[in-house]
């Protein structure tokens, strides 16, 4: 039995844990990138809405709209600008989240590679150990067969039997 089997099991489990951590980090990164794309689309919609509202306000003013309507439009445009700035802040925050996720992926990837290398070393050691045991067993069997052959030869010689290889 392989004397380092327990260590080999631990290394296998460590590699599996590192693999799971890496997968989770990659999923987090993907989700963070999807979220930033969503935020950018939302910001773009706000900008488009702002442009539409501005164009509508110009159209109404050129047709002689009431002053009160102008104030409502200005407040609405100001609110859209504030929403755009909030979205921009969210996007900047999300960029930091993405950078953090990318860093986690790099660390998780390094840990996975290290765990995989350690496991590979242990598996190679086990293979070499098994080969050494097989070779040792083969040598022992060969020695026993040689001893058995010598014993049979000595018995035949002692009894006076002729060898099958001797000429009659």
ROVO-225774 format. One record per residue: x, y, z of N, C-alpha, C in turn; residue in three letters. Coordinates in steps of 0.05 Angstrom, whole numbers, plus 5000, padded with zeros to 4 digits. Layout:
REM ROVO-225774
XYZXYZXYZALA/...
END
This chain:
REM ROVO-225774
501749765000500050005000501850255000UNK/500950464985502450704982502350865008UNK/504750915019504851035046504051325046UNK/504051465023503251745022500451785010UNK/498751575011496051585000494351805013UNK/494651835039493052045052493852325041UNK/496452365037497352625026496352654997UNK/496352444982495352454955492352534955UNK/490852424973487952494975487652784982UNK/489252885001489153165009489853344985UNK/491853274970492653434946490453424925UNK/489053204922486853184903484553364912UNK/483953364938481853534948482553824946UNK/485053894950486054164948485754264920UNK/486454094900486154174872483154214865UNK/481454044876478654074870477454324882UNK/478354394907477454644919478454884903UNK/480954874895482055094879480555124852UNK/479754904841478254904816475455034820UNK/474254974842471555084848471855384853UNK/473855464868474355754874474855904848UNK/476455784830476955914804474455944788UNK/472755734788470255744773468455964784UNK/468255984810466656194822467656474816UNK/470356504816471556764810470956834781UNK/471056644763470456694735467556774731UNK/465756634745462956704744462456984754UNK/463657054777463357324788464357534768UNK/466557484755467657674736465657704712UNK/464657484703462757494681460257654688UNK/459157604712456857744722457358044725UNK/459758114735460558394738460658534711UNK/461758394691461958504664459158544652UNK/457458344657454658374647453258604660UNK/453758644686452458864700453359134689UNK/455959164683456959424673455759474646UNK/455359274629454059304603451259404607UNK/449859284626447059364632446959654641UNK/448859734658448960014668449560204645UNK/451260124627451960294604449460334586UNK/447960114582445560134566443460324579UNK/443260294605441360464620442160754618UNK/444760814620445761084618445161194590UNK/445661024570445061104542442161174538UNK/440361014550437461074549436861344562UNK/438161404584437661654598438561884580UNK/440961854567441962064549440062104526UNK/439061884515437161904492434662044501UNK/433661974525431262104535431662394540UNK/434062464550434762744554434762904528UNK/435962784507436062914480433162944469UNK/431562744473428762754463427262974478UNK/427562994504426163184520427163474513UNK/429663494508430763764501429663844474UNK/429663664455428563724429425563794430UNK/424163654447421263714451420963994463UNK/422664054483422464314496423064544475UNK/425064504459425664704438423264744419UNK/422064524412419764534394417464684406UNK/416964634432414764774445415365064449UNK/417865134456418565414460418365564434UNK/419165434412418965574386416165614378UNK/414265454388411465484382409965654402UNK/411465764421410265944441409065804465UNK/410465634478409465494502409365684526UNK/407865604546407665764570410165744587UNK/410665954603413065964620413065734640UNK/410765674652410565464671411465194660UNK/410665144635411464894621414564884618UNK/415765114613418665124610420065044636UNK/418965134659420165064685419964764690UNK/417664654683417264364686419364214669UNK/419664304644421664174627424464204637UNK/425164434647427864484657428364294681UNK/426364274699426664094722426963804713UNK/425363724693425463454682428263404670UNK/429263594655431963564643434163544665UNK/433863704686435763704708435663424722UNK/433263324725432963054738434362834720UNK/433962864694435262664676438262694677UNK/439362934679442262974682443262844708UNK/441762884729442462764755442462454753UNK/440462344739440362054736442761964719UNK/443462114699445862044683448362044700UNK/448662244717451062254734451062024754UNK/448761954764448661714783449461464768UNK/448461434744449161194728452161194723UNK/453361424717456261434713457761354738UNK/456761444761458061364786457861054790UNK/455460954784455060654786456960514767UNK/457360624743459160494724461960504734UNK/462860724746465560744757465860544780UNK/463860524797463960334819464160044808UNK/462659994787462659724775465359664762UNK/466659874751469359834740471259734762UNK/470959844786472659764808471959474816UNK/469359414816468559134822469858944802UNK/469859024776470958854755473958814760UNK/475359034767478259014773478758824796UNK/477058844817477358664840476958374831UNK/474858334815474258054806476557954789UNK/477658114772479958024755482357954772UNK/482758104794484958034812484357774826UNK/481857724834481157474847481557244827UNK/480957284802481257074781484257004779UNK/485957214778488857164775489857004799UNK/489057084823489856934847488856644847UNK/486256614840485056354840486456174818UNK/487056294796488456144774491156054784UNK/492656224797495356154808495055924828UNK/493055954846492655744866491955474854UNK/490255494833489455244819491855114805UNK/493455274792495855174778497755044799UNK/498155174821499955064842498854804853UNK/496254794858495054554869495154324848UNK/494754394823494954184802497754084800UNK/499754264802502554174800503253994824UNK/502454074847502953914871501753634869UNK/499253624859497953364855499453204834UNK/500253334812501753194791504353074802UNK/505753224819508253124831507652874848UNK/505452884864504752664881504052414864UNK/502552464842501752234825504252114812UNK/506052284803508552184791510152014811UNK/510252124836511651974857510351704862UNK/507751694862506351444866506951244843UNK/506951354818507651184795510451064798UNK/512351234805515151144808515350944831UNK/513850984853513850804875512750534866UNK/510550534851509350284842511250134823UNK/512550284806514550164788516750034804UNK/517750174824519950064841518949814855UNK/516549804865515449564878515249344858UNK/514249394834513949194814516749074806UNK/518649254802521349164795522548994818UNK/522149084843523148934865521848654867UNK/519248644862517848384862518848204840UNK/519248324816520248174793523048054800UNK/524848224811527448124818527347894838UNK/525547924858525247714878524247454866UNK/522247484847521247244834523447114817UNK/525047284803527147174786529247024803UNK/529947144827531747014845530746744855UNK/528146744862526846494871526846284849UNK/526246374824526246184802529046074797UNK/531146254799533846164796534645964817UNK/533846024842534345834864532945574860UNK/530445584851528945334845530345174823UNK/531145324802532545184780535145054789UNK/536645194805539145084816538544844833UNK/536544844850535844624867535044384851UNK/533444424830532644204813535044084799UNK/536844254790539244164776541044004795UNK/541344104820542943954839541643684846UNK/538943674849537643424854538043214832UNK/537743304807538143124784541043034783UNK/542843214788545643134788546342934810UNK/545142974833545642804855544442524850UNK/541942514837540742264831541942134806UNK/543442284791544742184767543042214742UNK/540942364743539242414719540842584700UNK/540442524674541642684653539942934648UNK/541243144641539843394635538643364607UNK/536543494601535343484575537143624554UNK/539043784564540743924545543343774539UNK/543843564554546343404550545943214527UNK/548143164512548142984489548342704500UNK/546942514488546942244498549142084486UNK/
END
